[in-house]
Amino acid sequence: MADDQLKNLVLDRAFDDKSLSEDARLVVLAALESDEDLAEVLAEGATRQATVQSLTAHAGEDAEPVGAYLRSITVQGFRGIGREVKVPLEPGPGLTVIAGRNGSGKSTLAEALELALTGRNLRWKDKAQVWSQHWRNLHHPDVATVRVGITEQGQGVTTIGVDWPSGSGAVTEHKAWVQRPGRKQEDRSALGWAAALELYRPLLGYDELSGILEGKPSEFHDSMERILGLEQLTDAIARLDRELKRLKQPSAELTATKKRIRDALVGVQDPRAAQVHKLVGRHAVEPEDLRPFVTSTEGAVPATWTSAAALTAPDRVEMLTLAAALRTTATSEAAMSVGVDRLSSQRIDLLEQAIRVHAEGGDGPCPVCATGTLDGSWAEQARIAVDAERKAGQGLSTARDTLRRARTAVLEAVAQVPAPPADPDLPALAAAAAAYQEWTAVPADGNLALADHLERHVDAVAEAFAAAAQEAAGLIRERADAWAPHATALAVWIEQAELMLATEPTRTVADEASKWLNANASDLRRERLAPLASRSQQIWSQLRQDSNVELAEIVLEGRNTQRRVTLRASVDGEAAEAFGVMSQGELHALALAVFLPRAAAAASPFRFLVLDDPIQAMDPSKVEGFLQVMTEFAKDRQVIVLTHDDRLPSAVRRSRVAARIIEVSRGARSEVQVNESTRPAQRMLDDAEAIAKDRAVPMDIKGFAVPALCRDALESTAHQIFVTRALADGSNIDAVERMWTEAKTTKQRLALALTLDRRGEPGGWLDKSGNRKAMMFAVTREVHEGASNPLASFESTRAALKDLRREFP
């Protein structure tokens, strides 16, 4: 789920940008949310209305998490500490300095705290095995434990424990647990701080100071992004990049296939090659223009090849049958022609005239030869002869018609054989053409010769035609086989083109969204980074003191493997990158300036900061600046600084800031002593005593100054007791501070410390001692009227506060 503030920023920008389409805006917002939302928005069909409303609705402001303060650190048998040592801490805002020389056990306290919270020590990371193996205290080897008391707002006092089994072993071989009030021990993970410890790590050791700036640039960059809630922005960009890569895959595959097709077509003799080369190379993708080149062979080969492959030789049986029929009818007609000469019809005419003469004139001599007699017998014989002659003529006519039809059939069969085309690529066509020429060269000298011609040439033309057709079919087949890979590639191209065209609308919207998000990412990062960068600049301005290096800007730059945080600076007005112009002490101070705003982010559940030896590389002026910064943070954070450098405690004493100083010392056999060096209330009492005993200070000044300091000491002590008790009781720090502010009088504030209620009555506690009554008189009446005996007022207050701290340690 997107960070609420980031979502609102993106949402406002997206709606304000009128150039961004509605679809692309929805894609941007979905990319911020999740893979599932983005997939739904980019899928075909309408996005569910519930999803649209969820993505386009402004999110509520993030509530500040419940905070936790440190109450105590107890260690035994670990590193430099032998017998059990407990360091009591005051839960709540304020500055505590834990001072001790090197080897005093001071850093062991910090390491124990880190181990209890995180389960590891960064100081030991990437170090030789001896660092993690020889961790058990030599003088107290049997029992090793760590206890950290924390006050969780709304929970009360919680204990984090770390226990090691007796004997040797790695430091990681421990059991860690947490126990909240009224509950059983649970695993440390029950705290729910794993992510927060990565984002807002409240612990900083000396070694880590260098690591903040000198570690891997990408890790520093990523940690800053997580703290700023920009990780969702980076995730959204990456999420969109992945989707765009997926959506662009068909186009990329299409381009690759197009190149393969065009390269493969170079030099191909197929006439389709040039057309396909041109069509595939066009910018506009038209699959239908290419489909015929996959499914059709039109235009694939010359027409002569197709004609040659289709050459049909005359049917041999049919031709021989026609030839036989022609020969038979020709022979029959010739035989009939022998019996029926050309004078036959004239004889018929003559006999018919003679029969008419006999019929008209009767019997008589023949009018032609005058020797014969035309009588009835002759007439009968003549009529029979005419009939016979006439029948013979009719048979010959029929035979001649049949012969004519047979000859026509042969000639038509010869003519129906197609002429073979001419093509130099088909040598067999020349033989086919020659055979065809002979086939069509029919003789004109008789029907029997025509029949002989048909019988003599039918096999030759059939063989020549078959050879030509086979040769043409072979070339066509070779061309088809050669084209098959191109057709297959084209089929793939068409499928990819259709997929690309189908995803194009979605790809266009996703591309628009990606470009917009990338274009606005820098501004969004700058807006989110600005408060932290500004705070870092303020801190640096306090820490740098006499340094002539000014921190100008903190910028998140780069992507992927080039991610980095650039710290821009200026030296005497000249621009430079901070790393290149700073000394070691300045780099440590800069690291603090970067670390502190992150660790003290409002979203962090840790209301404490623990810094171990942060000033050892700083010059004296920067120590003063460091104290100023810590004092500022201590207004709403529990700040604990461990140091072996006496310059910080000295600066605290000089500045009179309200800080607590604890001294840690180590004696024989790892015996570590923890002593309260000074509390703010104690310093106020010290001042009151000094004034009361100073003969040079006029009495009228002493009379008012000492009671005022005593009152401040009482209220400081009461505040510390009240905050500690109220937080342990489960109250929220904001409510605690509000209750303190609402307590207007010193009596009410003492009541808060004693009863947790400003309306409570402190009289019972006051009545138990004359010193307590005298203190109350001093901090109320004498503050306004003056003390007649300032030293007595001081002594009564000192005694009463000692009682108060003893009862409420």
C-alpha positions in Angstrom: 0.0 0.0 0.0 1.3 3.4 -0.9 2.5 5.8 1.8 -0.5 8.1 2.5 1.3 11.4 2.2 3.1 10.3 -1.0 -0.2 9.2 -2.5 -1.8 12.5 -1.7 1.1 14.4 -3.3 1.0 12.2 -6.4 -2.8 12.4 -6.5 -2.8 16.2 -6.3 -0.1 16.5 -9.0 -1.9 14.1 -11.3 -5.2 15.8 -11.1 -3.7 19.2 -11.5 -1.8 18.2 -14.7 -4.5 18.5 -17.4 -2.1 17.0 -20.0 -2.3 13.7 -18.2 -5.1 11.5 -19.5 -7.6 10.0 -17.1 -6.5 6.5 -17.9 -2.9 7.3 -17.4 -3.7 9.0 -14.1 -5.4 5.8 -12.9 -2.4 3.7 -14.0 0.0 6.0 -12.0 -2.1 5.7 -8.8 -2.4 1.9 -9.3 1.3 1.6 -9.7 1.8 3.3 -6.3 -0.5 0.7 -4.7 0.3 -2.8 -5.8 1.0 -5.3 -8.6 -2.6 -6.5 -8.3 -4.1 -3.0 -8.7 -1.9 -2.2 -11.6 -2.8 -5.5 -13.3 -6.5 -4.8 -12.9 -6.2 -1.2 -14.3 -4.2 -2.4 -17.3 -6.3 -5.4 -18.0 -8.9 -5.5 -20.8 -12.4 -4.3 -19.8 -13.5 -1.7 -17.3 -11.8 -1.3 -14.0 -14.1 -2.0 -11.0 -15.7 1.1 -9.7 -14.5 0.2 -6.1 -10.9 0.1 -7.3 -11.3 3.5 -9.1 -12.7 5.1 -6.0 -10.0 3.6 -3.8 -7.2 4.8 -6.0 -8.5 8.3 -6.5 -9.5 9.0 -2.9 -7.3 11.1 -0.7 -5.7 9.2 2.1 -6.0 10.4 5.7 -2.9 11.7 7.5 -0.7 9.1 9.1 -1.0 9.1 12.9 2.2 9.4 14.9 3.1 6.0 16.3 3.1 5.2 20.0 6.6 6.0 21.3 9.0 4.2 23.6 11.6 5.5 26.1 14.5 3.7 27.7 14.1 3.1 31.4 17.2 1.1 32.3 20.1 -1.0 30.9 21.3 -3.9 33.0 24.3 -6.1 32.0 26.3 -8.9 33.4 29.0 -11.2 32.0 29.0 -9.5 28.7 32.1 -7.9 27.1 33.7 -5.4 29.5 31.2 -5.8 32.3 31.5 -8.6 34.9 29.0 -8.6 37.8 25.6 -7.2 37.2 25.5 -3.4 36.6 22.3 -1.4 36.2 22.1 2.0 34.7 18.8 3.7 35.6 17.6 6.1 33.0 14.9 8.7 33.1 12.2 7.8 30.5 11.0 11.0 28.7 12.6 13.9 26.9 16.0 15.0 28.2 19.7 14.7 27.8 21.8 12.2 29.6 25.6 12.0 29.2 27.2 8.7 30.3 30.9 9.4 30.6 33.8 7.1 31.2 37.3 6.5 30.0 38.1 3.9 27.3 37.7 0.5 28.8 35.3 1.6 31.5 32.5 -0.6 30.2 30.7 2.4 28.7 30.6 1.1 25.1 29.6 -2.3 26.4 26.4 -0.7 27.6 25.7 0.6 24.1 26.6 -2.8 22.5 24.3 -4.6 25.0 21.4 -2.2 24.2 22.0 -2.7 20.4 22.1 -6.5 20.8 18.9 -6.5 22.8 17.0 -4.3 20.3 18.4 -5.7 17.0 19.9 -9.1 17.8 23.3 -8.1 16.4 26.1 -5.6 16.6 27.1 -3.5 13.6 30.5 -3.0 15.2 31.2 -6.7 14.7 29.9 -6.9 11.2 32.5 -8.1 8.7 35.1 -8.4 11.5 37.2 -11.4 12.2 35.6 -14.3 14.1 37.4 -13.4 17.3 35.1 -10.4 17.6 32.0 -12.5 17.9 33.6 -15.5 19.7 35.4 -13.8 22.6 32.5 -11.7 23.9 32.0 -13.4 27.3 33.5 -11.5 30.2 36.6 -13.3 31.5 35.9 -12.5 35.2 32.3 -13.4 35.1 32.0 -16.3 32.6 29.1 -18.3 33.9 26.2 -16.0 33.6 25.7 -13.6 30.7 22.5 -11.5 30.5 21.2 -8.2 29.2 18.0 -6.6 30.4 16.6 -3.4 28.9 13.7 -1.7 30.5 11.6 0.4 28.2 8.5 2.5 28.8 6.0 2.1 26.0 3.3 4.7 25.9 0.0 3.0 26.6 1.8 -0.2 27.7 3.8 0.7 30.7 7.2 -0.9 31.5 8.3 -3.6 29.1 11.5 -5.6 29.6 13.6 -6.9 26.7 15.9 -9.8 27.8 18.9 -11.5 26.3 20.2 -14.7 27.9 23.1 -16.9 26.9 23.7 -20.5 28.0 26.7 -21.1 30.1 29.9 -22.0 28.4 31.5 -20.8 25.2 29.8 -20.1 21.9 29.1 -17.3 19.5 27.4 -14.2 20.6 24.6 -15.0 18.3 23.8 -18.2 20.3 21.4 -16.4 22.6 17.7 -16.3 23.5 16.0 -13.0 23.2 12.6 -12.2 24.6 10.3 -9.4 25.5 7.7 -9.2 28.4 5.0 -6.7 28.7 3.1 -5.9 31.9 0.8 -8.8 32.9 1.9 -11.0 29.9 4.2 -13.9 29.4 7.5 -13.7 27.8 7.3 -13.5 24.0 9.8 -13.5 21.1 11.5 -10.2 20.5 9.6 -9.9 17.2 6.5 -9.2 19.3 7.7 -5.6 19.6 7.1 -5.2 15.9 10.2 -3.0 15.5 12.1 -4.9 12.8 11.2 -2.5 10.0 11.5 0.6 12.2 15.0 -0.4 13.4 16.0 -0.5 9.7 14.4 2.8 8.9 14.8 4.9 12.0 17.8 3.2 13.8 18.1 5.1 17.0 21.6 3.9 17.8 24.8 5.3 16.4 28.3 4.2 17.3 31.6 5.8 16.3 32.2 3.2 13.6 28.8 3.8 12.1 29.4 7.5 11.8 31.8 6.8 9.0 29.6 4.1 7.6 26.7 6.5 7.1 28.5 8.4 4.4 31.3 6.0 3.4 29.2 2.9 2.9 27.7 1.7 -0.3 26.0 4.7 -2.1 23.0 2.6 -3.1 22.4 1.5 0.5 22.5 5.1 1.8 20.2 6.1 -1.0 17.7 3.3 -0.3 17.7 4.0 3.4 16.9 7.6 2.8 14.1 6.7 0.3 12.6 4.3 2.9 12.6 7.0 5.6 11.1 9.6 3.3 8.4 7.1 2.2 9.8 7.3 -1.3 10.3 3.6 -1.6 6.8 3.4 -2.9 7.7 5.9 -5.6 10.7 3.8 -6.7 8.6 0.6 -6.4 5.9 2.3 -8.6 8.4 3.3 -11.2 9.9 -0.2 -11.2 6.4 -1.8 -11.3 5.5 0.3 -14.3 8.8 -0.5 -16.0 8.1 -4.2 -15.6 4.6 -3.8 -17.1 5.9 -1.6 -19.9 8.6 -4.2 -20.6 6.0 -6.9 -20.8 3.7 -4.7 -23.0 6.6 -3.7 -25.3 7.7 -7.3 -25.6 5.4 -8.0 -28.6 6.8 -4.9 -30.3 10.4 -5.9 -29.5 9.8 -9.4 -30.8 8.1 -8.0 -33.9 11.1 -5.8 -34.6 13.5 -8.7 -34.2 11.3 -10.9 -36.4 11.1 -8.1 -39.0 14.9 -7.8 -39.1 15.3 -11.6 -39.5 12.7 -11.7 -42.3 14.2 -8.8 -44.2 17.8 -10.1 -43.8 16.7 -13.6 -44.9 15.0 -12.2 -48.0 18.1 -10.4 -49.3 19.1 -12.2 -52.6 16.0 -14.4 -52.7 14.9 -14.7 -56.4 11.3 -15.4 -55.5 9.3 -12.4 -56.9 7.4 -12.3 -53.6 10.6 -11.4 -51.7 10.8 -7.8 -52.9 7.1 -7.2 -52.0 7.4 -8.8 -48.6 10.7 -6.9 -47.9 8.9 -3.7 -48.6 5.7 -4.5 -46.7 7.4 -5.7 -43.6 9.7 -2.7 -43.5 6.8 -0.2 -43.4 6.3 1.7 -40.1 2.6 1.0 -40.1 1.8 -2.6 -39.2 -0.8 -4.2 -41.4 -0.9 -8.0 -40.8 -3.6 -8.5 -43.5 -1.3 -7.2 -46.2 1.2 -10.0 -45.4 -1.3 -12.8 -44.9 -1.6 -13.8 -48.6 2.2 -14.4 -48.7 1.6 -17.1 -46.1 -1.6 -18.7 -47.4 -1.4 -18.2 -51.2 1.2 -19.0 -54.0 -0.2 -16.3 -56.3 2.7 -14.5 -58.0 5.2 -17.0 -56.6 6.4 -18.4 -59.9 6.3 -17.2 -63.6 3.1 -18.0 -65.5 5.1 -20.1 -67.9 6.1 -22.4 -65.1 2.5 -22.8 -64.1 1.5 -23.4 -67.7 4.3 -25.8 -68.2 3.4 -27.7 -65.1 -0.2 -27.9 -66.3 0.7 -29.2 -69.8 -1.6 -32.1 -70.7 -0.4 -34.6 -73.2 -3.0 -36.2 -75.6 -4.5 -39.4 -74.2 -2.7 -42.2 -76.0 -5.6 -44.7 -76.0 -8.0 -42.0 -77.2 -5.6 -40.9 -80.0 -5.0 -44.5 -81.1 -8.8 -45.1 -81.1 -9.3 -42.1 -83.2 -6.6 -43.1 -85.6 -8.1 -46.6 -85.9 -11.5 -45.2 -86.5 -10.2 -43.0 -89.2 -8.3 -45.8 -90.9 -11.4 -48.1 -90.8 -13.8 -45.5 -92.3 -11.2 -44.5 -94.9 -10.8 -48.1 -96.0 -14.5 -48.8 -96.1 -15.2 -45.6 -98.1 -12.5 -46.6 -100.5 -13.9 -50.1 -101.0 -17.4 -48.7 -101.6 -16.1 -46.2 -104.0 -14.8 -49.1 -106.3 -18.4 -50.4 -106.8 -20.0 -47.1 -107.3 -18.4 -45.1 -110.1 -19.1 -41.6 -111.0 -21.4 -42.5 -113.9 -23.8 -44.4 -111.6 -26.2 -41.5 -111.4 -26.3 -41.0 -115.1 -27.1 -44.6 -115.6 -29.9 -44.3 -113.1 -31.3 -41.3 -115.0 -31.1 -43.1 -118.4 -32.8 -46.2 -117.1 -35.5 -44.2 -115.4 -36.1 -42.3 -118.7 -36.3 -45.6 -120.6 -38.7 -47.0 -118.1 -40.9 -43.9 -118.6 -40.7 -44.4 -122.4 -41.8 -48.0 -122.1 -44.5 -47.0 -119.7 -45.7 -44.4 -122.1 -45.1 -46.2 -125.4 -45.3 -49.7 -124.5 -43.1 -52.5 -125.8 -40.7 -51.5 -128.6 -37.2 -51.4 -129.6 -34.6 -49.6 -127.6 -34.4 -46.0 -128.7 -30.7 -45.9 -127.8 -29.3 -49.0 -129.3 -32.2 -50.0 -131.5 -31.2 -53.7 -131.1 -32.9 -54.4 -127.8 -36.5 -54.6 -126.9 -38.2 -52.6 -124.2 -40.9 -54.9 -122.9 -42.4 -55.5 -119.5 -39.7 -58.0 -118.5 -37.1 -55.5 -119.3 -38.9 -52.7 -117.5 -39.0 -55.0 -114.4 -35.3 -55.7 -114.6 -34.6 -52.0 -115.2 -36.5 -51.0 -112.1 -34.6 -53.5 -110.0 -31.3 -52.2 -111.4 -32.2 -48.6 -110.6 -33.1 -49.5 -107.0 -29.8 -51.4 -106.5 -27.8 -48.6 -108.1 -29.6 -46.0 -105.9 -28.9 -48.1 -102.7 -25.2 -48.4 -103.5 -24.9 -44.6 -103.9 -26.6 -44.0 -100.5 -24.1 -46.3 -98.7 -21.2 -44.5 -100.2 -22.6 -41.2 -99.1 -23.0 -42.5 -95.6 -19.4 -43.9 -95.6 -18.1 -40.6 -96.8 -20.0 -38.7 -94.0 -18.5 -41.1 -91.4 -15.1 -40.6 -92.9 -15.4 -36.9 -92.7 -16.5 -37.0 -89.1 -13.6 -39.3 -88.2 -11.1 -37.0 -89.9 -12.6 -34.0 -88.1 -12.3 -35.7 -84.8 -8.7 -36.5 -85.4 -7.9 -32.9 -86.5 -9.8 -31.5 -83.5 -7.9 -33.8 -81.1 -4.7 -32.7 -82.6 -5.7 -29.0 -82.3 -6.9 -29.4 -78.7 -3.4 -30.2 -77.5 -2.1 -26.8 -76.0 1.1 -25.3 -77.3 3.8 -25.4 -74.7 5.1 -22.0 -73.5 8.7 -20.8 -74.0 10.9 -20.3 -70.9 14.7 -20.5 -70.8 14.6 -21.8 -67.3 12.8 -24.9 -68.6 15.0 -26.7 -71.2 12.4 -29.5 -71.6 10.0 -27.0 -73.1 12.1 -26.8 -76.3 11.7 -30.6 -76.8 8.0 -30.2 -76.0 7.7 -27.4 -78.5 9.4 -29.5 -81.2 7.2 -32.4 -80.4 4.2 -30.1 -80.6 5.3 -28.7 -84.0 5.6 -32.3 -85.3 2.3 -33.2 -83.7 0.4 -30.3 -85.4 2.1 -30.8 -88.8 -0.7 -33.1 -90.0 -0.3 -34.5 -93.6 -2.7 -33.2 -96.3 -2.4 -36.3 -98.6 -4.9 -38.6 -97.2 -6.8 -40.0 -94.3 -4.6 -43.1 -93.9 -1.5 -40.8 -93.7 -3.3 -38.7 -91.0 -4.0 -41.9 -89.0 -0.4 -42.9 -89.4 0.7 -39.4 -88.3 -1.4 -39.6 -85.1 -0.1 -43.1 -84.2 3.5 -42.1 -85.0 3.6 -38.9 -82.9 1.3 -39.4 -80.0 3.9 -41.1 -77.8 6.6 -38.5 -78.6 4.4 -35.5 -77.7 3.2 -37.2 -74.5 6.7 -37.9 -73.4 7.9 -34.4 -74.2 4.9 -32.8 -72.5 5.3 -35.0 -69.4 9.0 -34.2 -69.2 8.3 -30.4 -69.4 5.5 -30.6 -66.8 7.7 -32.6 -64.5 10.6 -30.1 -64.9 8.2 -27.1 -64.2 6.6 -28.9 -61.2 10.1 -29.5 -59.8 11.0 -25.8 -60.1 7.7 -24.8 -58.5 8.2 -27.3 -55.7 11.8 -26.0 -55.1 10.5 -22.5 -55.0 7.7 -23.5 -52.5 10.2 -25.3 -50.4 12.6 -22.3 -50.5 9.7 -20.0 -49.5 8.4 -22.2 -46.7 10.8 -20.8 -44.0 9.9 -17.3 -45.1 6.2 -18.1 -44.9 6.6 -19.6 -41.4 8.5 -16.5 -40.3 5.7 -14.3 -41.8 3.1 -16.3 -39.9 5.0 -15.6 -36.7 5.3 -12.0 -37.6 1.6 -11.7 -38.2 0.8 -13.3 -34.9 3.2 -10.9 -33.1 1.8 -8.0 -35.1 -1.7 -8.9 -34.0 -0.7 -9.2 -30.4 1.2 -5.8 -30.6 -1.8 -4.1 -32.1 -4.1 -5.6 -29.5 -1.8 -4.4 -26.6 -1.1 -1.0 -28.2 -3.8 1.0 -26.4 -2.7 -0.4 -23.1 0.9 0.1 -23.9 0.3 3.7 -24.9 -1.5 4.5 -21.6 1.2 2.7 -19.5 3.9 4.6 -21.4 2.2 7.9 -20.7 1.9 7.0 -17.0 5.6 5.9 -16.8 6.8 9.1 -18.5 4.7 11.3 -16.2 5.8 9.5 -13.1 9.5 9.6 -14.0 9.2 13.3 -15.0 7.6 14.1 -11.6 9.8 11.8 -9.5 12.5 14.3 -9.0 10.1 17.0 -7.8 8.3 14.5 -5.5 11.7 13.4 -4.1 12.7 17.0 -3.6 9.4 17.8 -1.8 9.7 14.8 0.5 13.4 15.4 1.2 13.1 19.1 1.7 12.1 19.0 5.5 14.8 16.5 6.3 17.4 18.3 4.2 16.5 21.6 5.8 16.8 20.0 9.3 20.2 18.5 8.4 21.3 21.9 7.2 20.2 23.5 10.4 22.1 20.8 12.4 25.2 21.2 10.3 25.1 25.0 10.8 25.2 24.4 14.5 27.8 21.6 14.4 30.2 23.2 11.9 31.0 26.2 14.1 34.3 27.6 12.6 34.2 25.4 9.5 34.1 27.2 6.2 32.1 24.4 4.6 28.4 25.1 4.2 26.0 22.3 3.4 24.0 23.5 0.4 21.7 20.6 -0.7 20.9 16.9 -0.2 19.8 15.3 -3.4 18.7 11.7 -4.2 20.0 10.9 -7.6 20.4 8.0 -10.1 18.5 4.8 -10.7 19.2 1.1 -10.6 22.9 0.5 -9.8 23.7 4.2 -10.0 21.6 5.2 -6.9 23.3 7.6 -4.6 22.8 10.5 -2.2 24.7 13.7 -3.3 25.6 16.1 -0.5 26.3 19.4 -2.2 28.3 21.9 -0.3 30.2 25.2 -0.8 33.6 26.2 0.5 33.9 30.0 0.9 31.1 30.3 -1.7 32.6 27.8 -4.2 30.4 24.8 -5.0 31.8 21.4 -4.2 30.7 17.9 -3.1 30.9 17.5 0.6 32.9 14.3 0.6 35.7 15.9 -1.2 36.3 19.0 0.9 35.6 17.9 4.5 38.0 16.7 7.2 37.3 13.6 9.2 35.8 15.6 12.0 33.6 17.5 9.6 32.5 14.3 7.9 31.5 12.9 11.3 29.6 16.1 12.1 27.9 15.9 8.7 27.0 12.2 9.3 25.3 13.3 12.5 23.5 16.0 10.6 22.1 13.4 8.3 21.5 10.7 10.9 19.7 12.8 13.5 16.6 13.9 11.5 16.2 10.3 10.2 16.4 8.8 13.7 14.1 11.4 15.1 11.5 11.2 12.4 7.9 11.6 13.6 7.0 8.2 12.2 9.6 6.5 14.4 8.4 4.6 17.5 11.7 5.3 19.2 11.6 8.4 21.4 15.2 7.9 22.3 18.5 8.4 20.6 21.7 6.7 21.8 25.1 7.9 20.5 28.3 6.2 21.4 31.5 8.3 21.2 30.2 10.7 18.5 32.6 13.6 19.2 36.1 12.1 19.4 37.1 13.3 15.9 35.5 16.8 16.5 37.5 19.9 17.5 36.4 21.8 20.6 34.3 24.3 18.8 32.2 21.5 17.2 31.7 19.9 20.6 30.0 23.1 21.7 27.8 22.9 18.6 27.1 19.2 19.2 25.8 20.1 22.7 23.5 22.7 21.3 22.1 20.2 18.8 21.6 17.5 21.5 20.0 20.0 23.8 17.6 20.9 21.0 16.7 17.3 20.3 16.3 16.6 24.0 13.3 18.9 24.1 11.1 16.1 22.7 13.5 13.1 22.7 15.4 11.1 25.2 19.0 11.7 24.2 21.7 9.5 25.6 25.3 10.2 24.7 28.1 7.9 25.8 31.6 9.4 25.6 35.1 8.8 26.9 35.9 12.4 26.0 35.6 14.8 29.0 35.0 17.7 26.8 31.3 17.0 26.5 30.6 16.7 30.3 32.7 19.9 30.7 30.6 21.7 28.1 27.5 20.5 29.8 28.7 22.0 33.1 29.8 25.2 31.5 26.6 25.7 29.6 24.3 25.0 32.5 21.9 23.0 30.2 19.5 20.7 31.9 21.4 17.5 31.4 22.1 14.5 33.6 25.7 13.2 33.8 26.4 9.6 34.8 30.0 8.5 35.3 31.0 4.9 34.5 34.3 3.5 35.9 35.8 0.0 35.8 37.8 -1.5 38.6 39.5 -4.8 39.2 37.9 -8.0 37.7 35.6 -6.0 35.5 33.8 -4.4 38.4 31.9 -1.5 36.8 30.6 1.3 39.0 27.8 3.7 37.9 27.6 7.0 39.7 25.4 10.0 39.3 27.8 12.9 38.6 25.2 15.6 38.4 21.5 16.1 37.7 20.1 19.4 36.6 18.4 19.7 40.0 21.8 19.1 41.7 23.5 21.8 39.7 20.8 24.2 40.7 21.3 23.3 44.4 25.1 23.7 43.9 24.4 27.2 42.6 22.1 27.9 45.5 24.7 26.8 48.0 27.4 28.8 46.3 25.3 32.0 46.4 24.1 31.4 50.0 27.7 31.0 51.2 29.2 33.8 49.1 29.9 36.8 51.4 30.3 39.0 48.4 26.6 38.6 47.4 24.3 41.1 49.1 21.7 39.6 51.4 18.8 41.1 49.5 20.0 39.3 46.3 20.6 36.0 48.2 17.1 36.3 49.8 15.5 36.0 46.4 18.1 34.1 44.3 18.4 31.1 46.7 14.6 30.4 47.0 14.2 30.7 43.2 17.0 28.1 42.6 15.5 25.9 45.2 12.1 26.1 43.5 13.7 25.2 40.1 15.5 22.3 41.7 12.3 21.0 43.2 10.3 21.4 40.0 13.1 19.7 38.0 13.1 16.8 40.4 9.3 16.6 40.4 9.1 16.7 36.6 11.6 13.8 36.3 9.7 11.7 38.9 6.3 12.5 37.4 7.3 11.7 33.8 8.9 8.4 34.8 5.9 7.3 36.9 3.3 8.5 34.4 4.9 6.7 31.5 5.4 3.6 33.5 1.7 3.8 34.3 0.9 3.7 30.5 0.3 7.4 29.8 1.1 9.1 26.5 4.1 11.5 26.6 1.9 14.2 25.0 -0.7 13.8 27.8 2.1 13.8 30.4 3.6 17.0 29.2 0.1 18.6 28.9 -0.6 17.7 32.5 2.7 19.2 33.6 1.9 22.4 31.7 -1.5 22.6 33.2 0.0 22.4 36.7 0.7 26.1 37.2 2.0 26.2 40.8 4.9 24.5 42.4 2.5 22.8 44.8 0.5 21.3 42.0 3.7 20.0 40.3 4.9 18.4 43.5 1.4 16.8 43.7 1.9 15.4 40.2 5.1 13.8 41.3 3.6 12.3 44.5 0.1 11.4 43.3 0.1 11.8 39.4 -2.7 14.3 39.9 -2.2 18.0 40.2 -5.3 18.2 42.3 -3.7 15.7 44.8 -2.7 16.8 48.3 1.1 16.8 49.0 0.4 17.7 52.6 0.8 14.2 53.9 4.3 13.9 52.5 5.2 17.4 53.6 4.1 16.8 57.2 6.5 13.9 57.7 9.5 16.2 58.0 10.3 19.7 59.1 12.8 20.0 56.2 10.0 19.3 53.8 7.8 22.0 55.3 10.6 24.4 55.3 11.4 23.7 51.6 7.8 24.2 50.7 7.8 27.6 52.5 11.0 28.6 50.7 9.9 27.7 47.2 6.5 29.4 47.6 6.5 32.4 50.1 10.2 33.2 50.1 10.4 33.3 46.3 8.1 36.3 46.4 9.0 37.8 49.9 12.7 36.9 50.1 14.4 34.5 52.6 15.7 35.8 55.9 18.1 32.8 56.1 19.0 31.7 52.6 21.5 29.1 53.7 18.9 27.4 55.9 16.4 27.5 53.0 19.0 25.7 50.8 19.8 23.1 53.4 16.1 22.3 54.0 15.5 22.0 50.3 18.6 19.7 49.8 17.4 17.4 52.5 13.8 17.3 51.3 14.8 16.6 47.7 17.1 13.8 48.9 14.0 12.3 50.6 12.0 12.7 47.4 14.6 11.0 45.2 15.0 8.2 47.8 11.2 7.5 47.8 10.9 7.7 44.0 14.3 6.6 42.5 
